[in-house]
Amino acid sequence: MQLTQTNVDGLNHEYAIVVSAAEVGDRISNRLKELQQ
């Protein structure tokens, strides 16, 4: 996962978050395995 701060204006902050498809797939698979037990 990559987190990049794109804009800072006083109290307003903007971020860009990049998550790979493999990481999402792994997390979903692990969660489904937990729910099956």
Secondary structure, 3 states (H helix, E strand, C coil): CEEEEEEEECCEEEEEEECCHHHHHHHHHHHHHHHHC
